[in-house]
Amino acid sequence: MEADFSQAVAELAALRQFSGLPRDFWPRFLAAAAKLAGAEAGAILLSNPGKTPRWTRIGDWNAGTGLSPGRTQFAAQLESIAERCIASGELAERAGGEFLVVAVRLKLLRAEDEVVLACQIKNGSAEARETLVRLNLAADVPAGFQQNVAAQRAVHEVERLAAVLDLNVPVNDATRFLPAGIAFCNGIASRFRCERASLGWVEGGYIRLRAMSRTEQFDRQMAAAQALETAMEECVDQDEEIPWPPPEGVTTVARDHEKFAAGQNSGNVCSIPLRLDGKAVAVLLCERQEPAFSASELQQLRLACDQVVRRLSELKHYDRWFGARWAVHARDYFAGWLGPEHTWSKAAAVSIAILIAALFLVRVTYRVEGNFILRSDKAAFLTAPFDGYIRQVLVRPGDVVTNGQPLLALNQAELLLQESGAIADVARYQRQADKDRAAGDIADMRIDQAQARQARAQLDLVRYRLDHVMVKSPFDGVIVEGDLRERIGAPVRQGDILFQVARINTLYAQADISESDVQNILDKSRGEIAFVARPQIKYPVTIQTIEPSAVTQKDGNVFLVRLQPVNAPASWWRPGMTGLCKLSTTKRTLFWILTHRTVDFLRMKLWF
C-alpha cells in the first residue's frame, strides 16, 4: 500500500511536466489519482453543456478485483455524483454497503470547462476527508499539463514563424523583381518540401507566370505553363486559398487545379493569393507528392505571402522603364478615382470641377444694381393766397385728391367786414361825386370819382380773396406734404407753402448708378425695380435718360438714371418711396461677374 502511494506521487509529479497527447495523459492521471486515494474504482467525466448526454466519461479505472455490485452502483451514479460535485466543488458520501464515494472538480486553464474526478473507496481504507485532501492536491495536475502543451505549441509556432520570416531575407536583399521572385519560390520549395513552387502576377486582368523554383528561364507558351496560369487564375477569381485534393468541408471550386494536378502528376497542389491593399495581385502555387498540405502549413504559406507581397510589388514596379511606371501610376490613380472607394472625396472633386466649369462656361445676364427713389413728373406747391388764419383743414398727407377738391379753408370773417366797408366807401364816394356834379364843382367831382374808383378796386381785391379763401387741388393727385391739422387757427402769410400735390399717373423712378457700372447700361433699355415696402414684387422698367454729369455722394460719384415703369403705376405707389433696381446688360460668365470688381480695383492699385 505504501509503495502504491509513493508510486502515485511520483507519477503525478511526472505528469505535471508531461507534454504529450491528451489520450496518453488522462489514463495515466486517473490511475495515479486513484492509487493516491486508495480507490477500488475511478472515473473522469467531462461536461457537455446544452448537449445530450450531459456528461461524457473520458476515463475509467479499477483495481482489477473484478466486477462487484458496488462498482455497478458506482458506475450508475456517476452523472448524479458529477452534478453534485460541480455544485459544491467536492463530494464525499456513502454509496451503500461497504463503499464511500469521493469526487473533486479538476482545475483546468479555462474556468468554464467542467471535469470531475470520482473515486470509490472502502469504508475502512481511509478517512473520506483525508482522501479529499489528497485528491485536491492532485486536482491542478491537468492545468499544468495544459500549460505545458500550450507552451510547447507556442514554441512550435515561434519556430514556424521564424522559419517563415527567414524567407523574407533573400527577397529583401534582391534589387530586381525576377531574382527576388526566384529566391522566394526557392525558399518556399525548400521549407515546405515542394517539388516546384511557382509565382504568377496579375497583368492586364490575367495571370502571367513570372518565377519558378530552381528555374531561371521557362517558355510561357508551353502547355504546362499555360495550365499553371489557368490554375492560378482560378485562385485569383475566388480570392482564397485552394488546396487540392480539397480537405473535408472545403467548398472552393478547384476544377482547374484538378486538371493541372492530373496533367503534371502532382499528388498535392496548393495555391495562395498574394493580396496588396486587400486586392489579389499575384498567386503562389506549390506542388508536392506527399503529404497533403495541412492547415498549419496553409497558414504559414499565407503568412509568408503577406510578408513579401509589398516588397515584390515595389520591385516589379521599379523594374520597368520610366514610361511604364508612369502609365501604371496614372492607371492606379485614375482607377482609384473611378472605383467605388473614396466616395465623398470623388463627389467633392466632381462638384468642384462642375463648379469651375460653370464659372467659366455658363453665361448669364449681368445686371447692374442701384438704389432708386420714386418721383413725379408733375408736382405743385400750394401756397397761402393772402395773409390770414387757418379755419379748416380737409386733407392730410397721402390722401388722394381730385381736380378742384377743397383742401384748406382760411378764415373769411375779416374779409367779409372789409367787403362791407369797401361797398360803403364806393356808395359814399359815388354820391359825393353826383352831388359835386350837380353843384358844378368839377374839381371836387373828379376827386370823388377817383376815390370811388379806388374804393371799387379795394372791393374787387377783397372779393378776389373771398373767392380764394378755399385752397383747392389744381389736378388729380396725392397729397405729398402738408399736415396742417394741428395748426387750425394759426396765422399764415401770403406765399407760405401749405401743401405739395403730385400726380400719380406720371410717377417715375430715379436711380443712382455707380460710375463704375454706368458704361454697361449706356445702350441698354431694360430692368426691374423692387420696393422696400414690397420686395417680393418686381416691376419692369425702361431706361429713359441718363444724366450727362455725375453727382457726388458719400459712397462715390453716381449718375442719375430715369426709369419709366412699363405698366401703369400701382395704386399704392407714392412719391418718395425707395427700393432697389437691377438693370440688365450683356451676358457674362459667372467668373467675370464675381471677380470684375476685384480685378478693376487691382488694376487701379497696381496700374496694369
Long-range contacts (C-beta under 8 A, 24 or more apart in sequence): 1-38, 4-35, 4-38, 5-35, 5-36, 5-38, 7-32, 7-35, 8-32, 8-33, 8-35, 8-36, 9-36, 11-35, 12-36, 12-138, 12-141, 15-141, 15-144, 15-145, 16-141, 16-144, 16-145, 17-144, 17-148, 18-145, 18-148, 19-145, 19-148, 19-149, 19-151, 19-152, 22-149, 25-142, 25-145, 26-58, 26-59, 27-59, 27-61, 29-59, 29-138, 29-141, 29-142, 29-145, 30-59, 30-60, 30-61, 30-117, 31-61, 32-138, 33-117, 33-119, 33-135, 33-138, 33-141, 34-61, 34-63, 34-119, 36-134, 36-135, 36-138, 37-102, 37-119, 37-121, 37-126, 37-131, 37-134, 37-135, 38-121, 38-125, 38-126, 38-131, 39-63, 39-119, 39-120, 39-121, 40-65, 40-70, 40-71, 40-99, 40-120, 40-121, 40-122, 41-71, 41-74, 41-75, 41-119, 41-120, 42-117, 42-118, 42-119, 42-120, 43-75, 43-78, 43-117, 43-118, 44-106, 44-115, 44-116, 44-117, 44-118, 45-78, 45-79, 45-82, 45-115, 45-116, 45-118, 46-113, 46-114, 46-115, 47-82, 47-86, 47-113, 47-114, 47-115, 47-116, 49-114, 53-79, 54-79, 54-83, 55-79, 55-82, 55-116, 58-115, 69-97, 70-95, 70-96, 70-97, 70-98, 70-99, 70-120, 71-120, 74-99, 74-101, 74-118, 74-120, 77-101, 78-118, 81-116, 81-118, 82-116, 82-118, 85-116, 85-118, 86-114, 86-116, 90-132, 90-135, 90-136, 91-118, 92-128, 92-129, 92-131, 92-132, 94-123, 95-120, 98-122, 98-123, 98-124, 99-123, 100-128, 100-131, 102-128, 102-131, 102-132, 102-135, 104-132, 104-135, 104-136, 104-139, 105-139, 106-139, 106-142, 106-143, 107-139, 107-140, 107-142, 107-143, 108-142, 108-143, 108-146, 109-143, 109-146, 109-147, 109-150, 115-142, 160-296, 160-300, 161-303, 163-191, 163-300, 164-191, 164-300, 164-303, 164-304, 164-307, 165-307, 167-191, 167-304, 167-307, 167-308, 168-304, 168-307, 168-308, 168-311, 171-308, 171-311, 171-312, 172-311, 174-315, 175-315, 176-315, 176-319, 177-210, 177-312, 177-315, 177-316, 177-319, 178-210, 178-211, 178-319, 180-308, 180-311, 180-312, 180-315, 181-210, 181-211, 181-312, 182-211, 182-212, 182-213, 182-215, 182-216, 184-211, 184-284, 184-308, 184-312, 185-211, 185-212, 185-213, 185-284, 186-213, 186-214, 188-213, 188-284, 188-286, 188-301, 188-304, 189-213, 189-214, 189-286, 192-286, 192-288, 192-293, 192-297, 192-300, 192-301, 193-288, 194-286, 194-287, 194-288, 195-266, 195-287, 195-288, 195-289, 196-286, 196-287, 197-284, 197-285, 197-286, 197-287, 198-228, 198-232, 198-284, 198-285, 199-282, 199-283, 199-284, 199-312, 200-228, 200-229, 200-232, 200-282, 200-283, 200-285, 201-281, 201-282, 201-316, 202-236, 202-280, 202-281, 202-282, 206-233, 207-232, 207-233, 207-236, 207-283, 223-263, 224-263, 224-264, 227-256, 227-259, 227-260, 227-263, 227-264, 228-260, 228-285, 230-256, 230-259, 230-260, 231-256, 231-257, 231-259, 231-260, 231-269, 231-271, 231-285, 232-271, 232-283, 232-285, 234-271, 235-271, 235-272, 235-273, 235-280, 235-283, 235-285, 236-273, 236-280, 236-283, 239-273, 239-275, 239-280, 240-273, 241-270, 241-271, 241-272, 241-273, 241-298, 241-301, 241-302, 242-270, 242-271, 243-268, 243-269, 243-270, 243-292, 243-293, 243-298, 244-268, 244-269, 244-270, 245-292, 247-292, 247-295, 261-287, 268-292, 268-293, 270-297, 270-298, 270-301, 272-298, 272-301, 272-302, 272-305, 273-305, 274-305, 274-306, 274-308, 274-309, 274-312, 275-305, 275-306, 275-309, 276-309, 276-310, 276-313, 281-309, 281-313, 282-309, 282-312, 282-313, 358-590, 359-589, 359-590, 359-591, 359-594, 360-589, 360-590, 360-591, 361-589, 362-589, 362-590, 363-587, 363-588, 363-589, 363-590, 364-587, 364-588, 364-590, 364-593, 365-584, 365-585, 365-586, 365-587, 365-588, 366-520, 366-584, 366-585, 366-586, 366-587, 366-588, 366-592, 366-593, 367-527, 367-582, 367-583, 367-584, 367-585, 368-513, 368-517, 368-520, 368-521, 368-582, 368-583, 368-585, 369-517, 369-580, 369-581, 369-582, 369-583, 370-511, 370-512, 370-513, 370-514, 370-517, 370-558, 370-561, 370-580, 370-581, 370-583, 371-511, 371-512, 371-578, 371-579, 371-580, 371-581, 372-509, 372-510, 372-511, 372-512, 372-529, 372-563, 372-578, 372-579, 372-580, 372-581, 373-509, 373-510, 373-576, 373-577, 373-578, 374-507, 374-508, 374-509, 374-510, 374-573, 374-574, 374-575, 374-576, 374-577, 374-578, 375-507, 375-508, 375-509, 375-510, 375-575, 375-576, 376-477, 376-480, 376-502, 376-503, 376-504, 376-506, 376-507, 376-508, 376-575, 377-503, 377-506, 377-507, 377-508, 378-475, 378-477, 378-502, 378-503, 378-506, 379-477, 379-480, 379-500, 379-501, 379-502, 379-503, 379-575, 380-474, 380-475, 380-477, 380-500, 380-501, 380-502, 381-497, 381-499, 381-500, 382-407, 382-471, 382-473, 382-474, 382-482, 382-497, 382-498, 382-499, 382-500, 382-501, 383-494, 383-495, 383-496, 383-497, 383-498, 384-410, 384-471, 384-492, 384-493, 384-494, 384-495, 384-496, 384-498, 385-410, 385-465, 385-468, 385-471, 385-494, 386-410, 386-465, 386-468, 386-494, 387-491, 387-492, 387-493, 387-494, 388-414, 388-415, 388-469, 388-491, 388-492, 389-489, 389-490, 389-491, 389-492, 390-484, 390-487, 390-488, 390-489, 390-490, 390-492, 391-488, 391-489, 392-488, 393-484, 393-485, 393-487, 393-488, 395-479, 395-482, 395-499, 396-479, 396-483, 396-485, 397-479, 397-480, 397-481, 397-482, 397-483, 398-478, 398-479, 398-574, 399-478, 399-479, 400-477, 400-478, 400-504, 401-473, 401-476, 401-477, 401-478, 401-479, 401-501, 402-473, 402-476, 403-473, 403-474, 403-475, 403-476, 404-472, 404-473, 405-472, 405-473, 406-470, 406-471, 406-472, 407-471, 407-472, 407-473, 407-479, 407-498, 407-499, 408-470, 408-471, 408-484, 408-498, 408-499, 409-469, 409-470, 409-471, 410-469, 410-470, 410-471, 410-492, 411-469, 412-466, 412-469, 415-462, 415-465, 415-466, 415-469, 416-466, 418-458, 418-462, 419-459, 419-462, 419-463, 419-466, 422-455, 422-456, 422-458, 422-459, 422-462, 423-459, 425-451, 425-452, 425-455, 425-458, 425-459, 426-452, 426-455, 426-456, 426-459, 428-455, 429-455, 471-498, 471-499, 473-501, 474-501, 475-501, 475-503, 476-503, 476-504, 476-505, 477-501, 477-502, 477-503, 477-504, 478-502, 478-504, 478-574, 478-575, 480-574, 480-575, 480-576, 502-575, 504-569, 504-571, 504-573, 505-568, 505-569, 507-565, 507-569, 507-573, 507-575, 508-544, 508-562, 508-563, 508-564, 508-565, 509-541, 509-562, 509-563, 509-564, 509-565, 509-579, 509-581, 510-560, 510-561, 510-562, 510-563, 511-560, 511-561, 511-562, 511-563, 511-581, 511-583, 512-551, 512-553, 512-558, 512-559, 512-560, 512-561, 513-546, 513-558, 513-559, 513-561, 513-583, 514-555, 514-556, 514-557, 514-558, 515-550, 515-556, 515-557, 515-558, 515-559, 516-597, 516-600, 518-546, 518-559, 518-561, 520-585, 520-586, 521-546, 521-561, 521-583, 521-585, 522-546, 524-583, 524-584, 524-585, 526-583, 526-584, 527-563, 527-581, 527-582, 527-583, 527-584, 528-581, 528-582, 529-563, 529-565, 529-579, 529-580, 529-581, 529-582, 530-579, 530-580, 530-581, 531-577, 531-578, 531-579, 532-577, 532-578, 532-579, 532-580, 533-572, 533-577, 533-579, 535-579, 535-580, 539-565, 539-566, 539-567, 539-570, 540-565, 540-566, 540-567, 541-565, 541-566, 541-581, 542-566, 543-583
